[in-house]
Amino acid sequence: MSAPVVAQPAQRAQPEVIAAIQVQGNTLTPDDEVVGASGLSPGAAFSDSVLREAADRLQATRRFQHVYVLKRYASIADPTQILILIRVDEGPVRVVPGRLPGQAPHVARRHALNVMYAPILDAEDGYGWTYGVQVAVTGNANTASRVIFPLSWGGNKRAGAEHEDVGCGDPGRSAAF
């Protein structure tokens, strides 16, 4: 006869603890401010709700277009040690050079509307010179369209507005005045 099998009480699972916090994707906001705004701190108890709450707090600051708070294991040997990875997207930024010689450049958020200029200069036999400017206004990172205003004078007079949806394969609509 075989010996009876006695069920051993299951070992209590140790609580998961936040071992470290890493921040990626931030250009304007320092790491310490991102971690502070998330409300997370190393050594605190971890649960899945902590991730959602931290992401909600970071979105509420309205500094970021996208926020991802991810769980990673800090150690293969100890699965209770959790690394929190905060990945943020601050949207389009630009580098602004220093105003004085020797002054370090800094990073700034781009404006909501981006305006681009292109000169128009052309010459044709019988028509003469055509000169002017083409102004394009694009929206922010959430829009994929632009409005173009060609203004020319001389041999080929033109004033108009063209709407173009970028990236959707449609050449857009055009209206000339």
C-alpha positions as CSV (number, residue, x, y, z in Angstrom):
1,M,0.0,0.0,0.0
2,S,1.1,3.5,-0.7
3,A,1.4,6.2,1.9
4,P,-1.5,8.6,2.1
5,V,-0.9,12.0,0.4
6,V,-1.1,14.8,2.9
7,A,-1.9,18.2,1.3
8,Q,0.6,20.8,2.3
9,P,-0.8,24.3,2.9
10,A,0.2,26.6,0.1
11,Q,2.9,29.1,0.8
12,R,1.6,32.6,1.2
13,A,2.4,34.7,-1.8
14,Q,4.5,37.6,-1.0
15,P,3.1,41.0,-2.0
16,E,4.6,42.6,-5.1
17,V,6.6,45.7,-4.4
18,I,7.6,48.6,-6.7
19,A,11.4,48.2,-6.9
20,A,12.2,51.0,-9.4
21,I,10.5,53.5,-11.8
22,Q,11.8,54.3,-15.2
23,V,10.6,57.1,-17.5
24,Q,10.9,57.2,-21.3
25,G,9.8,59.6,-24.0
26,N,9.9,62.8,-22.0
27,T,11.7,65.7,-23.6
28,L,10.3,68.8,-21.9
29,T,9.3,67.4,-18.5
30,P,12.1,66.1,-16.2
31,D,11.9,62.5,-14.9
32,D,11.3,63.6,-11.3
33,E,8.3,65.6,-12.3
34,V,6.8,62.7,-14.3
35,V,7.3,60.3,-11.4
36,G,5.9,62.9,-8.9
37,A,2.8,63.5,-11.1
38,S,2.2,59.7,-11.3
39,G,2.0,59.4,-7.6
40,L,4.2,56.3,-7.6
41,S,7.2,55.7,-5.3
42,P,9.7,52.9,-5.0
43,G,8.9,50.6,-2.1
44,A,5.2,51.0,-2.4
45,A,2.9,48.0,-2.7
46,F,1.9,47.1,-6.3
47,S,-1.4,46.1,-7.8
48,D,-3.0,46.4,-11.3
49,S,-5.1,49.3,-10.1
50,V,-1.9,51.2,-9.3
51,L,-1.1,51.2,-13.1
52,R,-4.5,52.6,-14.1
53,E,-4.5,55.3,-11.4
54,A,-1.0,56.4,-12.3
55,A,-1.9,56.7,-16.0
56,D,-5.1,58.6,-15.1
57,R,-3.1,61.1,-12.9
58,L,-0.5,61.7,-15.7
59,Q,-3.3,62.2,-18.3
60,A,-5.0,64.7,-15.9
61,T,-1.8,66.9,-16.0
62,R,-2.6,67.6,-19.7
63,R,1.1,67.7,-20.5
64,F,1.2,64.4,-22.5
65,Q,-0.6,63.3,-25.7
66,H,-0.2,59.6,-24.8
67,V,0.7,57.9,-21.5
68,Y,1.5,54.2,-21.0
69,V,2.3,52.8,-17.5
70,L,3.7,49.3,-17.8
71,K,4.6,46.5,-15.4
72,R,8.0,44.9,-15.8
73,Y,9.8,42.4,-13.6
74,A,12.9,43.9,-12.0
75,S,14.5,40.5,-11.4
76,I,14.1,37.0,-12.8
77,A,15.0,35.5,-9.4
78,D,12.5,37.5,-7.4
79,P,9.1,38.0,-9.1
80,T,7.9,40.2,-6.3
81,Q,10.2,43.1,-7.4
82,I,8.3,45.2,-10.0
83,L,9.8,47.8,-12.3
84,I,7.3,50.4,-13.4
85,L,7.9,51.8,-16.9
86,I,6.3,55.1,-17.6
87,R,6.3,55.9,-21.4
88,V,5.0,59.4,-22.3
89,D,4.6,61.3,-25.5
90,E,4.7,65.1,-25.1
91,G,3.9,65.7,-28.8
92,P,5.9,67.8,-31.2
93,V,8.8,69.8,-29.8
94,R,11.5,71.9,-31.2
95,V,15.0,73.0,-30.2
96,V,15.3,76.7,-29.6
97,P,18.9,78.1,-29.8
98,G,20.2,80.3,-27.0
99,R,19.7,84.0,-27.5
100,L,23.2,85.0,-26.3
101,P,26.5,83.5,-27.4
102,G,27.4,80.6,-25.2
103,Q,23.9,80.2,-23.9
104,A,22.7,76.6,-24.1
105,P,19.7,75.7,-26.4
106,H,16.5,74.5,-24.8
107,V,13.5,72.5,-25.9
108,A,10.1,74.0,-26.4
109,R,6.6,72.8,-27.4
110,R,5.7,73.6,-31.0
111,H,2.7,75.8,-31.6
112,A,-0.7,74.4,-32.5
113,L,-0.6,75.7,-36.0
114,N,2.5,75.2,-38.1
115,V,2.9,77.7,-40.9
116,M,5.2,77.0,-43.9
117,Y,6.2,79.4,-46.7
118,A,7.5,78.6,-50.2
119,P,8.4,81.3,-52.8
120,I,6.8,81.2,-56.2
121,L,9.1,82.4,-59.0
122,D,8.7,81.4,-62.6
123,A,9.2,82.8,-66.1
124,E,7.5,81.8,-69.4
125,D,7.9,83.2,-72.9
126,G,5.0,85.4,-73.7
127,Y,3.7,85.6,-70.2
128,G,6.7,87.1,-68.3
129,W,7.6,86.6,-64.7
130,T,5.3,85.1,-62.1
131,Y,6.2,85.8,-58.5
132,G,4.5,85.3,-55.1
133,V,4.3,83.0,-52.1
134,Q,2.6,79.8,-51.2
135,V,1.5,79.5,-47.6
136,A,0.6,76.2,-46.0
137,V,-1.0,75.9,-42.6
138,T,-1.0,72.5,-40.9
139,G,-2.8,71.5,-37.8
140,N,-1.4,69.7,-34.7
141,A,-0.2,66.1,-34.5
142,N,-3.8,64.8,-34.2
143,T,-4.8,66.1,-37.7
144,A,-3.6,64.9,-41.0
145,S,-4.6,67.8,-43.2
146,R,-3.4,71.1,-44.4
147,V,-4.7,74.2,-46.1
148,I,-2.5,75.8,-48.8
149,F,-2.9,79.4,-50.0
150,P,-1.0,80.1,-53.3
151,L,-0.8,83.8,-54.0
152,S,1.0,84.9,-57.2
153,W,1.2,88.0,-59.4
154,G,2.7,88.8,-62.7
155,G,2.3,86.6,-65.8
156,N,0.1,84.1,-64.0
157,K,-2.2,85.7,-61.4
158,R,-3.5,83.2,-58.9
159,A,-5.1,83.3,-55.5
160,G,-6.7,80.3,-54.0
161,A,-7.2,77.9,-51.2
162,E,-6.5,74.1,-51.3
163,H,-7.4,71.6,-48.7
164,E,-5.3,68.4,-48.6
165,D,-5.8,65.3,-46.5
166,V,-2.2,64.0,-46.0
167,G,-1.7,60.3,-45.7
168,C,-5.1,59.1,-46.7
169,G,-4.3,58.6,-50.4
170,D,-6.8,61.3,-51.5
171,P,-5.2,64.2,-53.3
172,G,-7.7,66.5,-51.5
173,R,-10.0,69.2,-52.7
174,S,-9.0,72.3,-54.4
175,A,-10.8,75.6,-54.8
176,A,-9.4,78.6,-56.6
177,F,-10.8,82.1,-56.4
